[in-house]
Amino acid sequence: MKITKTAFSNAIVTNYFDTSLALLKENFSEDQSVIISDSNIIKLYSNALVNRKVIIIEAGENNKTQAAADKIIEELLELDADKQFTIIGLGGGVVTDIAGYVSAIYKRGTKLSLVPTSVLAMTDAAIGGKNGVNFGKYKNMVGTTRQPECIFFDYSFLSTLPKQEWISGFAEIIKHACIKDDDLFEFLERHTLDDFMEDKVLMGQLIERNVAIKYAVVTHDELEKADRFLLNFGHTFGHAIENIYGLPHGYAVSLGMVAAAKISEEINNFHSADVKRISNLLEKYGLPVEMKTDPQAIFALMIKDKKRSGDAVNFVLLNRIGDAVAKKISFKQLQDMQNQIL
Ligand SMILES: NC(=O)c1ccc[n+]([C@@H]2O[C@H](COP(=O)([O-])OP(=O)(O)OC[C@H]3O[C@@H](n4cnc5c(N)ncnc54)[C@H](O)[C@@H]3O)[C@@H](O)[C@H]2O)c1
């Protein structure tokens, strides 16, 4: 096990890498903590959680809603949970987002720890304190930013993660490489998904490297004034595609990254050979790089995107692999490019 601490202006997060559920049990008493998890994970891990207070939400992005948060709050009240309780979000990004959100608003804030169980949650969603729920078709429209006290990275959870979810998680890993780390991009080019699925040590190293990238970005820019915004690479189109077509988050982000790379080529001198490299890498890890979409429906949703500013959207473009920049692009400009990018 390796323990690191990450300092934010108003919080310190303790990260336990390569740990196990046993440590979590040692750290949190049964009567002062409650686990929030989803129906899939509970089916698989209920034996490891006997005698624990557990609140279960239905698995899936459709359940990342205010209604699900309200139901959790109702159950917390039934359990007589007070502000000293630790809420433990144990699951993929849906669970870590909703558990973080409830812990921020229930009685104006309880303690929070996270146990990410998917590749996506271990490398991205559990890190950085952003939480929230969707509002109708609009992704992450309601939420707060608040750091957990601890994050427990227990890689053994990945043994039960379906392959499709492994693939989805690699989209955010490739995103980190595209915006911040060309060495990581080349490292991913040299390996395959199977290498990481078969080698827990290699996967552990990859997770730590991605956590370090995300922490470096978010600790430098806690309020999302500059660098943090770059983490949205691929997400403007990605979120719209995710909502309209119901694709897993990473699959939609993959399509969004290809579109963003093409826009970077059109208006930011990004090299066409590097557009191809990104698309090849995404494909190599099993992610989609093209899909027939309805541009009008996508633009209609983007108008409501949090990143919109007037008749333009703040968009993340690439200068080169490993170096990203945010630029305002008008909807008109985007629509003019739609044939090249979608
Ligand atoms: N807060 C952030 O900074 C941030 C960053 C990126 C993504 N996100 C959010 O994360 C969510 C996507 O996360 P996700 O892909 O983990 O989705 P998810 O939580 O829906 O998990 C994907 C599926 O895998 C299952 N699962 C998870 N761990 C498992 C395990 N160990 N064994 C078996 N099944 C398991 C879940 O039950 C679910 O069916 C989206 O809502 C996205 O908005 C948040």
The ligand as an SDF file (V2000), in Angstrom:
LIG
                    3D

 44 48  0  0  0  0  0  0  0  0999 V2000
  -16.7920   14.2120  -10.8000 N   0  0  0  0  0  0  0  0  0  0  0  0
  -15.9430   14.1470  -11.7950 C   0  0  0  0  0  0  0  0  0  0  0  0
  -14.9230   14.8280  -11.8300 O   0  0  0  0  0  0  0  0  0  0  0  0
  -16.2350   13.1940  -12.9300 C   0  0  0  0  0  0  0  0  0  0  0  0
  -15.2620   12.9610  -13.9120 C   0  0  0  0  0  0  0  0  0  0  0  0
  -15.5460   12.0330  -14.9290 C   0  0  0  0  0  0  0  0  0  0  0  0
  -16.7650   11.3710  -14.9480 C   0  0  0  0  0  0  0  0  0  0  0  0
  -17.6810   11.6360  -13.9730 N   0  0  0  0  0  0  0  0  0  0  0  0
  -18.9820   10.9420  -13.9700 C   0  0  0  0  0  0  0  0  0  0  0  0
  -18.7350    9.5510  -13.8030 O   0  0  0  0  0  0  0  0  0  0  0  0
  -19.8340    8.8340  -14.3660 C   0  0  0  0  0  0  0  0  0  0  0  0
  -19.3120    7.6770  -15.1740 C   0  0  0  0  0  0  0  0  0  0  0  0
  -18.5950    6.8150  -14.3000 O   0  0  0  0  0  0  0  0  0  0  0  0
  -18.5480    5.2450  -14.5500 P   0  0  0  0  0  0  0  0  0  0  0  0
  -18.1770    4.9850  -15.9450 O   0  0  0  0  0  0  0  0  0  0  0  0
  -17.7520    4.6430  -13.4560 O   0  0  0  0  0  0  0  0  0  0  0  0
  -20.0960    4.8740  -14.4620 O   0  0  0  0  0  0  0  0  0  0  0  0
  -20.9810    3.9860  -13.4560 P   0  0  0  0  0  0  0  0  0  0  0  0
  -20.8320    4.4330  -12.0710 O   0  0  0  0  0  0  0  0  0  0  0  0
  -22.3470    3.9700  -14.0520 O   0  0  0  0  0  0  0  0  0  0  0  0
  -20.3110    2.5490  -13.5740 O   0  0  0  0  0  0  0  0  0  0  0  0
  -20.3930    1.8650  -14.7860 C   0  0  0  0  0  0  0  0  0  0  0  0
  -21.0350    0.4790  -14.5980 C   0  0  0  0  0  0  0  0  0  0  0  0
  -20.0680   -0.3640  -13.9850 O   0  0  0  0  0  0  0  0  0  0  0  0
  -20.6300   -0.9650  -12.8200 C   0  0  0  0  0  0  0  0  0  0  0  0
  -19.5040   -1.1710  -11.9120 N   0  0  0  0  0  0  0  0  0  0  0  0
  -18.7400   -0.2300  -11.3270 C   0  0  0  0  0  0  0  0  0  0  0  0
  -17.7400   -0.8170  -10.6490 N   0  0  0  0  0  0  0  0  0  0  0  0
  -17.8780   -2.1500  -10.8160 C   0  0  0  0  0  0  0  0  0  0  0  0
  -17.1290   -3.2780  -10.3880 C   0  0  0  0  0  0  0  0  0  0  0  0
  -16.0110   -3.1670   -9.6760 N   0  0  0  0  0  0  0  0  0  0  0  0
  -17.5720   -4.5110  -10.7410 N   0  0  0  0  0  0  0  0  0  0  0  0
  -18.6940   -4.6540  -11.5090 C   0  0  0  0  0  0  0  0  0  0  0  0
  -19.4270   -3.6310  -11.9630 N   0  0  0  0  0  0  0  0  0  0  0  0
  -19.0180   -2.3880  -11.6220 C   0  0  0  0  0  0  0  0  0  0  0  0
  -21.6970   -0.0090  -12.3380 C   0  0  0  0  0  0  0  0  0  0  0  0
  -22.6720   -0.6660  -11.5600 O   0  0  0  0  0  0  0  0  0  0  0  0
  -22.2510    0.4820  -13.6840 C   0  0  0  0  0  0  0  0  0  0  0  0
  -23.1710   -0.4640  -14.1840 O   0  0  0  0  0  0  0  0  0  0  0  0
  -20.6470    9.8250  -15.1880 C   0  0  0  0  0  0  0  0  0  0  0  0
  -21.8120   10.1650  -14.5040 O   0  0  0  0  0  0  0  0  0  0  0  0
  -19.7280   11.0380  -15.2780 C   0  0  0  0  0  0  0  0  0  0  0  0
  -20.4220   12.2480  -15.3860 O   0  0  0  0  0  0  0  0  0  0  0  0
  -17.4400   12.5170  -12.9700 C   0  0  0  0  0  0  0  0  0  0  0  0
  1  2  1  0
  2  3  2  0
  2  4  1  0
  4  5  1  0
  4 44  2  0
  5  6  2  0
  6  7  1  0
  7  8  2  0
  8  9  1  0
  8 44  1  0
  9 10  1  0
  9 42  1  0
 10 11  1  0
 11 12  1  0
 11 40  1  0
 12 13  1  0
 13 14  1  0
 14 15  2  0
 14 16  1  0
 14 17  1  0
 17 18  1  0
 18 19  2  0
 18 20  1  0
 18 21  1  0
 21 22  1  0
 22 23  1  0
 23 24  1  0
 23 38  1  0
 24 25  1  0
 25 26  1  0
 25 36  1  0
 26 27  1  0
 26 35  1  0
 27 28  2  0
 28 29  1  0
 29 30  1  0
 29 35  2  0
 30 31  1  0
 30 32  2  0
 32 33  1  0
 33 34  2  0
 34 35  1  0
 36 37  1  0
 36 38  1  0
 38 39  1  0
 40 41  1  0
 40 42  1  0
 42 43  1  0
M  CHG  2   8   1  16  -1
M  END
$$$$
